[in-house]
Amino acid sequence: MSLATPYLLFLGDVPDALSAKVAQGIRDWRPELCVGQYRMPGCQADVGLRDLDIDSAIAAGARTLVVGAANRGGVINASWKQVFVEALEKGLDIASGLHELLSDDESLVALAQAKGRQLTDVRIPTEEYPIADGVARRGLRCLTVGTDCSVGKMYTTLAIERAMRARGLSASFRATGQTGILITGEGVPLDAVVADFMAGSIEHLTPPASTDDHWDLIEGQGSLFHASYSGVTLALIHGGAPDALVLCHEPTRTHMRGLPNYSLPSLSRLRDTAVDMARVVNPRAQAVGVAINTKALDAEAAKTLCERTEAELGLPTVDPFRDGADRLAEALQTLASEIA
């Protein structure tokens, strides 16, 4: 995937910060690519960039309007289209990771062609994937799994990659969702893959490594306990065949995202269930650490929670974005030594 940079991040009129997680992820991990944010009236999210309209964004150098909103169902709201039309008419490309495709809108396609602009839909698989065979392959793999959706699995995986590379270790972030793909430029849009081929797509994404000590760090999706999205999580577990699992949690949730009648599982239940599922394909799979998203907590409360969780589970527990992922990287390094 090749997108013209820099980006204007489109937040639209999203109702909360989590609905702008695509924009926030790009802002946090590729800030050098972002010139500003476009917010419509009523928008309840702010990723900390300057607010720009189309004209001022182009003057600042923007070349692509990236849809940074992520709503339930991945649909393009009718109110957004006027902004997309203006962007194309004035010279911007548009990239989107929504399920509803830009390329399915005939009027946008026609306008883009007339103006010589590019429409990029991230959630279109670009390859034909095999059916998974569960055969062991060379190298090591780590998967982030969560108590819920949108708890920090991508952030944790990227933070671990950064920490491992700082240690001189061989590690690759493997994107499996729209934000990760927009950050890295490659990956598998897992939730757009036909169900029979989901696990196979992850085997394809994490092929046999060139060395025994290389880590593929697989971005987690959904949750085994989420009635809507558990299927993608299980495909990641069986396709990734992880040696290591990192448990991810957001402690202020009162219910599963989008499911007010479902409470979150405990971290111990997540550990036991995820490890059990992982050992179907990799008998040596184990949980090696916990990542807690403490963004909503002050520093002291975050420290106390991490310490209590670590004492309860016996696993290194950190907020990898707030405090760094060194201890998680160390846990993976130790596991690699034990396996060798």
C-alpha angles and dihedrals in degrees: 000000000000121000127181110244149251105051137218105209113222113212096168114187099320115168099224144010095263090058088063095050092123091057092042092052093051090045093051099043104030105026091149089068096055127086097176149310132272114216125181124210110289095026110150097191133082124182093190100258127122115273112247135175121217095270095048091044091054089047088053090054103263115160103172132041104215116200101231096177122104113189129174107283094014096254131163107240114228091235091061097060095078089059091049091051091050091048093053094044092052096047111270127130117223128222125187138178096193123123090237102076128228087214091061092063104087094196093053091046091051092048092048091051092048092050096040092242131144127239113198123191109194094191096069114101108235097199140043107251127210127236109261117259100186093228114157114249136196120273136033131285135199125191128192114222127186144209086227144355119286097019098129107281094138093045090049093050093048091046091052090050090052092048094047094049090049086058091052093251124145109249138147129196110227112204119213102169141053097265095047091048092049089050097047103024095234144057142094121298089218100184090057094054118102108260098245091056101043097096090042091054089057092049085052091049092051105040126171108303124235091236134033093237100052115118123212105202106206120205109232125227134199120338135272086235098050111101091210103044110023092111095068090049094054091047089055092049096049097036094044095044089200124207089198135034125198114201116222126200142171107207101201098061115119093192142358112293108271092000109087093177094058124078124207119262120242118260090246091055091048090050094050096044096044094046091048091052092045092053089062086078103017115034092193095057115131141166111255106176151352129241116198121193101221097171091122093050131077118244096263095047090047092051092048093049094049092049093048092048092049091051092049098047102027091229129118106264125196144146095245096196096046099038106016131256099256094120092050091049089050090052090054091047090052092048091050090054091050093050092048 
